[in-house]
Amino acid sequence: MTGMVTPFLSKGGSAMIGMWFTIGLICGAGARSISLNAPRSERELTQRIALVTPGIPLLWVLIVGGAVMATAIIDPTPASSHASSVPLTSRSDLVTRDGNLLASTVTNANEFPSRPIHTVPGFDDDNYQLITTIDERVQHWPNCGSWWRNFFDLECPPQPAVSSLSPTIQTAARDALAGLVGDVVVLDTTTSSVLAAWSTPDSGNSQRWANGHPALVADTAPGSTFKIVTAAAALSAGLSGDTELSSEYTPPGGQGVVRNHDRGSSGGSLENALAVSSNTAFAQIAIELGEDELKDMSSAMSTWENGDMVLPNRPITLGDVDGPDALARTGFGQQDVRATPATMAHIAAIIANNGAATPPRTIIGSCRKGRFSPSEMPRPTQLISPAAAERIRDGMELSITQGQVPALTGLAEGIAAKTGTAENSAGLYDGWIIAIAPAEHTTIAVAVRVVADTASGVSRGGATNAGPVAAAVLRTALSESEISPEPCA
């Protein structure tokens, strides 16, 4: 029988039978009469046990009494429950980080409960689905979690669950994408929480919204933003990441020629290859690295455990990497590489946090008796070394200082970014960017995808289209990051 660390009270790996047996031995030893013929040491031990024995029942009375009083007076940190197990009438309200009501249960005249989504700036149109996604995962935050209150069937009203979402940043993402089809995801890297996830509403292109919120589930080729993953895999495998300067590269045994986007020569150090987004360099790195190493790092950096309080996970997929040509193209984010903006924002946060990955949270706490009670952050996992993360970050920062993303130049002290221009199935190009700010001691990570206009045949670029969107969102997010949330005032 599994027992407890604190005997009979808390979970652990000791055995109840063993615990009782040990206490029985002590009590039995204390009940023995002292043998005058026993050695002096044994007589002294028996006397000491006899003195302690009467205090054992009193100690247990104090422990049990204290536990009962503590659980009756002090509410433990509330735990969440899946929506399927919680009736509507018992579900908590869901609020934003600044206290705006997102979802609540109402009852009509016929006492039939429903769960409407409330109108909040930045969550209108189709983006209410983001609220629904979060609301369906975490529903029950009781005010009283003690067994003592539950035993006596005392009233236990659900308290508001506080989401990490910011209407201000969500609105900034909406406004920045005005006139463009695309997606924005913003993370707070210090608390590993989702500040915003905006996708352009469906205006005839229902395919984008067919499987849910596009920023979370619509995966497309991420283009050169994937070079961050290739660089992380190379450095973790012990490679230097340095390559020869070249304008063309044909992988050994392959037939396709890889060229850089400007048809020029590039490569050299890993940092410089990242800054100028060298296709030839990362194709060569992928060949040297191998398919298995690349797949393993892709999975590690884009996968997290799906819990009640974190963003739904959709890992990067590489498809069939069949042959050297496919592997070379995979290395710079083409071929069959597919990723979501949410996943790429998470990867940016890993680089910002010195190689440590923490699942992106959507719930940061609850309101308990009118006061904000933060929930415990998930434990981070070290995926790549801090030194590797620093080299990648240096390359991303170099792209800004070299003027590769004009929209981000001078925006704040130290910004690091990686752009991407990814060919889609229509032969057009989507623009991507992932950025972290400030580069040192980062607080904000953002991922932007701007989708090509298929109807007019217009492609989008990472620096030209996604960059300005990221800049506008970063301005708002950085200014708001200095404000502590007050959701329960």
C-alpha positions as CSV (number, residue, x, y, z in Angstrom):
1,M,0.0,0.0,0.0
2,T,1.5,3.3,-1.1
3,G,1.9,5.7,1.8
4,M,3.1,9.2,2.2
5,V,6.3,11.2,2.9
6,T,4.6,12.9,5.9
7,P,3.1,9.7,7.4
8,F,-0.5,9.1,6.4
9,L,-1.0,12.7,5.1
10,S,1.0,13.6,2.0
11,K,1.8,11.7,-1.2
12,G,5.1,9.8,-1.5
13,G,6.7,6.5,-2.0
14,S,6.8,5.1,1.5
15,A,4.5,2.2,2.5
16,M,1.6,2.6,5.0
17,I,2.1,-0.9,6.4
18,G,5.8,-0.2,6.9
19,M,5.0,3.0,8.6
20,W,2.5,1.5,11.0
21,F,4.9,-1.4,11.6
22,T,7.7,1.0,12.5
23,I,5.6,3.0,14.9
24,G,4.3,-0.3,16.4
25,L,7.9,-1.4,17.0
26,I,8.6,1.9,18.8
27,C,5.4,1.7,20.9
28,G,6.1,-2.0,21.6
29,A,9.6,-1.2,22.7
30,G,8.4,1.6,24.9
31,A,5.8,-0.7,26.6
32,R,8.5,-3.3,27.6
33,S,9.4,-3.4,31.2
34,I,13.1,-2.8,31.9
35,S,15.1,-6.0,32.5
36,L,17.5,-5.5,35.4
37,N,19.7,-8.1,33.8
38,A,20.0,-6.3,30.5
39,P,23.2,-4.4,29.7
40,R,23.3,-0.8,30.8
41,S,23.1,0.5,27.3
42,E,19.9,-1.4,26.6
43,R,18.4,-0.3,29.9
44,E,19.1,3.4,29.0
45,L,17.7,3.0,25.5
46,T,14.5,1.4,26.9
47,Q,14.1,4.2,29.4
48,R,14.5,6.9,26.8
49,I,11.9,5.2,24.5
50,A,9.5,4.8,27.5
51,L,9.8,8.6,28.1
52,V,9.1,9.4,24.4
53,T,6.2,7.0,23.9
54,P,3.4,9.0,25.6
55,G,4.2,11.9,23.4
56,I,3.6,10.0,20.2
57,P,-0.2,10.1,20.3
58,L,-0.1,13.7,21.3
59,L,2.1,14.5,18.3
60,W,-0.3,12.8,15.9
61,V,-3.2,14.7,17.4
62,L,-1.3,17.9,16.7
63,I,-0.4,16.9,13.2
64,V,-3.9,15.8,12.2
65,G,-5.5,18.7,14.0
66,G,-3.1,21.2,12.3
67,A,-3.8,19.7,8.9
68,V,-7.6,19.9,9.3
69,M,-7.3,23.5,10.5
70,A,-5.0,24.4,7.6
71,T,-7.2,22.9,4.9
72,A,-10.3,24.5,6.4
73,I,-8.8,28.0,6.5
74,I,-6.2,28.1,3.8
75,D,-7.2,27.3,0.2
76,P,-4.6,25.5,-1.8
77,T,-3.6,26.8,-5.3
78,P,-6.6,25.8,-7.4
79,A,-6.2,23.1,-10.0
80,S,-7.8,23.0,-13.4
81,S,-10.2,20.4,-14.9
82,H,-11.1,19.5,-18.5
83,A,-14.3,21.1,-19.8
84,S,-15.8,17.7,-20.5
85,S,-15.8,16.9,-16.7
86,V,-17.2,20.2,-15.5
87,P,-20.9,21.3,-16.0
88,L,-21.5,24.7,-17.4
89,T,-23.0,26.0,-14.1
90,S,-19.7,25.2,-12.3
91,R,-17.3,26.6,-14.9
92,S,-15.1,29.6,-14.0
93,D,-15.3,32.9,-15.8
94,L,-12.3,33.5,-18.2
95,V,-10.7,36.9,-18.1
96,T,-7.8,38.7,-19.9
97,R,-4.7,39.7,-18.1
98,D,-6.2,43.2,-17.6
99,G,-9.5,41.9,-16.3
100,N,-11.7,42.0,-19.4
101,L,-14.4,39.2,-19.4
102,L,-13.8,36.7,-22.2
103,A,-16.2,33.9,-21.4
104,S,-18.8,33.2,-18.7
105,T,-21.8,31.0,-18.0
106,V,-25.3,32.6,-18.1
107,T,-28.6,31.0,-17.4
108,N,-31.8,32.0,-19.3
109,A,-35.3,32.2,-18.0
110,N,-35.8,28.5,-18.4
111,E,-32.7,27.9,-16.3
112,F,-30.8,26.6,-19.3
113,P,-27.1,27.5,-19.1
114,S,-25.0,28.7,-22.0
115,R,-21.4,29.8,-22.5
116,P,-21.3,33.0,-24.6
117,I,-18.1,34.6,-25.7
118,H,-17.9,38.3,-24.8
119,T,-17.0,41.1,-27.1
120,V,-13.4,42.2,-26.4
121,P,-11.3,44.4,-28.7
122,G,-9.0,42.2,-30.8
123,F,-11.1,39.1,-30.3
124,D,-13.8,39.9,-32.8
125,D,-14.7,38.3,-36.1
126,D,-13.3,34.8,-36.4
127,N,-10.7,35.3,-33.7
128,Y,-13.2,34.4,-31.0
129,Q,-12.0,30.9,-31.7
130,L,-8.9,31.7,-29.7
131,I,-11.0,32.3,-26.7
132,T,-13.0,29.1,-27.3
133,T,-9.8,27.1,-27.6
134,I,-8.5,28.3,-24.2
135,D,-11.9,28.2,-22.5
136,E,-12.5,24.6,-23.5
137,R,-9.2,23.5,-22.0
138,V,-9.3,25.2,-18.5
139,Q,-12.7,25.5,-17.0
140,H,-12.8,24.9,-13.3
141,W,-10.9,27.1,-10.8
142,P,-12.6,26.6,-7.4
143,N,-12.3,29.0,-4.5
144,C,-12.1,26.2,-2.0
145,G,-10.1,23.1,-2.7
146,S,-9.8,21.7,0.8
147,W,-11.2,18.3,1.5
148,W,-12.6,19.6,4.8
149,R,-14.9,22.1,3.1
150,N,-15.9,19.5,0.5
151,F,-16.6,16.9,3.1
152,F,-19.2,19.2,4.8
153,D,-20.5,20.3,1.3
154,L,-19.7,24.0,1.9
155,E,-20.3,26.4,-1.0
156,C,-17.4,26.3,-3.4
157,P,-18.0,29.0,-6.1
158,P,-15.7,28.9,-9.1
159,Q,-13.3,31.8,-9.3
160,P,-12.2,33.5,-12.6
161,A,-9.4,31.9,-14.5
162,V,-6.9,34.6,-15.7
163,S,-5.7,34.1,-19.3
164,S,-2.4,35.5,-20.5
165,L,-4.0,37.3,-23.4
166,S,-3.7,41.1,-23.9
167,P,-6.5,42.9,-25.8
168,T,-4.1,45.8,-26.4
169,I,-1.4,43.6,-28.1
170,Q,-4.1,41.6,-29.9
171,T,-5.6,44.8,-31.3
172,A,-2.1,46.0,-32.3
173,A,-1.6,42.8,-34.3
174,R,-5.0,43.2,-36.0
175,D,-4.2,46.8,-37.0
176,A,-0.7,45.9,-38.2
177,L,-2.1,43.3,-40.5
178,A,-4.7,45.6,-42.0
179,G,-5.0,44.9,-45.7
180,L,-2.9,41.8,-45.5
181,V,-3.7,38.1,-45.0
182,G,-1.6,36.7,-42.2
183,D,-1.0,35.7,-38.6
184,V,0.8,37.1,-35.6
185,V,1.7,35.3,-32.3
186,V,3.3,37.2,-29.4
187,L,4.9,35.5,-26.4
188,D,6.1,36.9,-23.1
189,T,9.4,35.0,-22.7
190,T,9.8,35.9,-19.0
191,T,6.6,34.1,-18.0
192,S,6.4,31.8,-21.1
193,S,2.8,33.0,-21.8
194,V,0.8,33.9,-24.9
195,L,0.1,37.6,-25.1
196,A,-1.7,37.5,-28.5
197,A,-2.5,35.3,-31.4
198,W,-4.3,37.1,-34.3
199,S,-5.2,35.7,-37.7
200,T,-6.8,37.7,-40.5
201,P,-10.6,36.8,-40.6
202,D,-11.9,34.6,-43.3
203,S,-13.0,36.7,-46.3
204,G,-13.7,34.0,-48.8
205,N,-10.7,31.8,-48.1
206,S,-12.3,29.3,-45.7
207,Q,-9.5,26.9,-46.1
208,R,-7.3,28.9,-43.8
209,W,-9.8,28.5,-41.0
210,A,-10.9,25.0,-41.8
211,N,-9.1,23.3,-39.0
212,G,-9.2,26.1,-36.3
213,H,-7.3,29.3,-35.6
214,P,-4.7,29.6,-38.4
215,A,-2.0,31.1,-36.1
216,L,-2.1,27.9,-34.0
217,V,-2.9,25.1,-36.5
218,A,-2.3,26.2,-40.1
219,D,1.2,25.0,-40.9
220,T,3.0,26.1,-44.1
221,A,6.6,26.3,-45.2
222,P,8.4,28.7,-42.8
223,G,11.2,29.5,-45.2
224,S,14.5,30.8,-43.8
225,T,13.1,31.2,-40.3
226,F,13.7,27.4,-40.1
227,K,17.4,28.0,-40.4
228,I,17.3,28.7,-36.7
229,V,16.5,25.0,-36.1
230,T,19.2,23.9,-38.6
231,A,21.7,26.0,-36.8
232,A,20.7,24.7,-33.4
233,A,21.0,21.1,-34.6
234,A,24.4,21.7,-36.1
235,L,25.8,23.3,-32.9
236,S,24.3,20.6,-30.7
237,A,25.9,18.0,-32.9
238,G,29.3,19.6,-32.4
239,L,29.6,21.2,-35.8
240,S,31.0,24.7,-36.1
241,G,28.4,25.8,-38.6
242,D,31.0,27.6,-40.6
243,T,30.9,27.1,-44.4
244,E,32.8,28.3,-47.5
245,L,31.6,31.4,-49.4
246,S,29.6,30.3,-52.4
247,S,26.9,31.4,-54.8
248,E,25.9,27.8,-55.7
249,Y,25.9,24.5,-54.0
250,T,25.1,21.0,-55.3
251,P,24.8,18.4,-52.6
252,P,27.0,15.2,-53.1
253,G,24.9,12.7,-55.0
254,G,22.3,15.3,-55.8
255,Q,21.3,17.0,-59.0
256,G,19.6,20.2,-57.9
257,V,21.6,23.4,-57.6
258,V,21.0,25.6,-54.5
259,R,21.3,29.3,-55.0
260,N,21.0,32.3,-52.7
261,H,18.0,34.6,-53.0
262,D,20.2,37.4,-54.4
263,R,22.2,35.1,-56.6
264,G,25.3,36.3,-54.7
265,S,28.0,34.6,-52.8
266,S,27.5,34.0,-49.0
267,G,28.5,31.8,-46.2
268,G,31.4,32.0,-43.8
269,S,30.7,32.0,-40.1
270,L,27.4,30.7,-38.9
271,E,26.5,34.1,-37.6
272,N,27.1,35.8,-40.9
273,A,25.2,33.0,-42.8
274,L,22.2,33.6,-40.5
275,A,22.4,37.4,-40.9
276,V,22.4,37.3,-44.7
277,S,20.2,34.2,-44.8
278,S,22.5,32.1,-46.9
279,N,20.7,29.2,-48.6
280,T,24.0,27.6,-49.8
281,A,25.4,27.6,-46.3
282,F,22.4,26.0,-44.7
283,A,22.0,23.4,-47.5
284,Q,25.6,22.4,-46.9
285,I,25.1,22.3,-43.1
286,A,22.0,20.1,-43.5
287,I,24.0,17.6,-45.7
288,E,26.8,17.5,-43.1
289,L,24.4,17.2,-40.3
290,G,22.2,14.4,-41.7
291,E,18.4,13.8,-41.7
292,D,18.1,12.2,-38.3
293,E,19.8,15.0,-36.4
294,L,17.7,17.6,-38.2
295,K,14.4,15.7,-37.5
296,D,15.3,15.2,-33.8
297,M,16.0,18.9,-33.3
298,S,12.9,20.0,-35.2
299,S,10.8,17.7,-33.0
300,A,12.5,18.8,-29.7
301,M,12.2,22.5,-30.4
302,S,8.6,22.4,-31.6
303,T,7.0,19.8,-29.2
304,W,5.7,20.4,-25.7
305,E,3.3,18.5,-23.5
306,N,-0.3,19.4,-24.1
307,G,-1.6,20.4,-20.7
308,D,-4.8,22.3,-19.6
309,M,-3.0,25.6,-19.3
310,V,-0.7,25.7,-22.4
311,L,-1.2,26.4,-26.0
312,P,-2.3,23.4,-28.2
313,N,0.8,21.9,-29.7
314,R,1.4,21.3,-33.4
315,P,5.0,20.3,-34.0
316,I,7.1,21.0,-37.1
317,T,6.9,18.3,-39.8
318,L,9.6,17.7,-42.4
319,G,7.8,15.3,-44.6
320,D,9.7,12.7,-46.6
321,V,13.4,13.8,-46.8
322,D,14.2,11.6,-49.8
323,G,17.7,12.0,-51.0
324,P,20.4,14.7,-50.8
325,D,18.5,17.3,-52.8
326,A,15.5,17.1,-50.4
327,L,17.7,17.2,-47.4
328,A,19.6,20.3,-48.7
329,R,16.3,22.2,-49.3
330,T,15.0,21.1,-45.9
331,G,18.0,22.7,-44.3
332,F,16.8,26.2,-45.4
333,G,13.1,25.7,-44.7
334,Q,11.7,24.6,-48.0
335,Q,10.9,21.1,-49.5
336,D,8.2,19.7,-47.2
337,V,9.0,21.6,-44.0
338,R,5.8,22.9,-42.4
339,A,5.3,25.0,-39.3
340,T,2.8,27.3,-37.6
341,P,3.4,30.8,-36.4
342,A,2.8,29.6,-32.8
343,T,5.5,27.0,-33.1
344,M,8.0,29.5,-34.6
345,A,7.3,32.0,-31.9
346,H,8.1,29.3,-29.4
347,I,11.4,28.5,-31.1
348,A,12.3,32.2,-31.0
349,A,11.6,32.2,-27.2
350,I,13.9,29.2,-26.8
351,I,16.8,31.2,-28.4
352,A,15.9,34.2,-26.2
353,N,15.9,32.0,-23.0
354,N,19.5,30.6,-23.6
355,G,18.3,27.4,-25.1
356,A,15.7,26.5,-22.5
357,A,12.2,25.6,-23.6
358,T,9.0,26.2,-21.5
359,P,5.5,25.4,-22.9
360,P,3.7,28.6,-23.9
361,R,1.0,29.1,-21.3
362,T,-2.5,30.5,-21.9
363,I,-3.5,30.6,-18.3
364,I,-1.3,32.5,-15.8
365,G,-3.4,32.2,-12.6
366,S,-6.8,32.9,-11.0
367,C,-8.7,35.5,-9.0
368,R,-9.0,34.2,-5.5
369,K,-11.2,36.4,-3.2
370,G,-10.5,39.4,-5.4
371,R,-6.8,38.9,-5.5
372,F,-4.6,37.6,-8.4
373,S,-3.0,34.2,-7.6
374,P,-0.4,33.3,-10.1
375,S,-0.1,29.7,-11.2
376,E,3.2,27.9,-11.1
377,M,5.3,28.1,-14.3
378,P,6.1,24.9,-16.1
379,R,9.6,23.6,-15.6
380,P,11.9,24.6,-18.4
381,T,13.9,22.0,-20.4
382,Q,17.4,22.8,-21.7
383,L,17.3,21.8,-25.4
384,I,20.5,23.5,-26.6
385,S,23.5,24.9,-24.7
386,P,23.5,28.6,-23.7
387,A,26.6,29.1,-25.9
388,A,24.7,27.7,-29.0
389,A,21.8,29.9,-28.3
390,E,24.1,33.0,-27.9
391,R,25.7,32.3,-31.3
392,I,22.3,32.0,-33.0
393,R,21.1,35.1,-31.2
394,D,24.2,37.0,-32.4
395,G,23.5,36.0,-36.0
396,M,19.9,37.2,-35.6
397,E,21.0,40.5,-34.1
398,L,23.6,41.0,-36.9
399,S,20.8,40.9,-39.5
400,I,19.3,43.9,-37.8
401,T,22.5,45.9,-37.4
402,Q,23.4,45.1,-41.1
403,G,20.0,46.6,-42.1
404,Q,18.5,43.4,-43.4
405,V,15.1,44.4,-41.8
406,P,14.8,48.2,-42.1
407,A,11.5,48.2,-40.2
408,L,13.2,47.0,-37.0
409,T,16.3,49.2,-37.2
410,G,16.4,51.5,-34.2
411,L,13.1,50.2,-32.8
412,A,14.6,49.3,-29.4
413,E,18.0,48.7,-27.9
414,G,19.0,45.3,-29.2
415,I,16.6,43.4,-31.4
416,A,17.3,40.1,-33.0
417,A,15.3,38.7,-35.9
418,K,15.3,36.1,-38.7
419,T,13.3,36.6,-41.9
420,G,12.0,34.0,-44.3
421,T,10.4,34.0,-47.8
422,A,8.8,30.7,-48.4
423,E,7.5,29.3,-51.7
424,N,3.9,28.0,-51.4
425,S,2.0,25.5,-53.5
426,A,0.8,28.2,-55.8
427,G,4.3,29.2,-56.8
428,L,4.1,32.4,-54.9
429,Y,5.9,33.4,-51.7
430,D,4.8,34.0,-48.1
431,G,6.7,36.4,-45.9
432,W,7.9,35.3,-42.4
433,I,9.8,36.8,-39.6
434,I,10.6,35.8,-36.0
435,A,12.0,38.4,-33.7
436,I,13.0,38.8,-30.0
437,A,13.4,42.1,-28.1
438,P,15.5,43.1,-26.4
439,A,18.2,40.8,-27.8
440,E,19.7,40.5,-24.3
441,H,17.3,39.8,-21.4
442,T,14.5,39.3,-23.8
443,T,10.9,39.9,-22.7
444,I,9.0,39.6,-26.0
445,A,9.1,37.1,-28.9
446,V,7.0,37.5,-32.0
447,A,6.3,35.4,-35.1
448,V,4.6,36.9,-38.2
449,R,3.4,35.2,-41.4
450,V,2.1,37.3,-44.2
451,V,0.4,35.1,-46.9
452,A,0.7,35.7,-50.6
453,D,-2.3,37.1,-52.4
454,T,-3.2,34.2,-54.7
455,A,-6.1,36.1,-56.4
456,S,-3.8,38.9,-57.6
457,G,-0.6,36.8,-57.9
458,V,1.3,39.0,-55.4
459,S,4.0,37.5,-53.3
460,R,5.0,38.7,-49.8
461,G,8.4,39.1,-48.3
462,G,9.8,38.6,-44.8
463,A,11.6,42.0,-44.5
464,T,9.3,44.0,-46.7
465,N,5.9,42.8,-45.4
466,A,6.3,40.7,-42.3
467,G,9.0,43.1,-40.8
468,P,6.7,46.2,-40.5
469,V,4.0,44.1,-38.9
470,A,6.5,42.7,-36.3
471,A,7.8,46.3,-35.7
472,A,4.3,47.6,-34.9
473,V,3.4,44.7,-32.6
474,L,6.8,44.9,-30.8
475,R,6.3,48.6,-30.0
476,T,3.0,47.9,-28.2
477,A,4.2,44.7,-26.5
478,L,7.4,46.2,-25.2
479,S,5.6,49.2,-23.7
480,E,3.0,46.9,-22.1
481,S,5.6,44.5,-20.7
482,E,6.5,47.1,-18.1
483,I,2.9,47.0,-16.7
484,S,2.0,44.3,-14.1
485,P,-1.3,42.6,-14.8
486,E,-4.2,43.6,-12.6
487,P,-7.0,41.2,-13.7
488,C,-8.8,40.9,-10.4
489,A,-9.1,44.6,-9.3
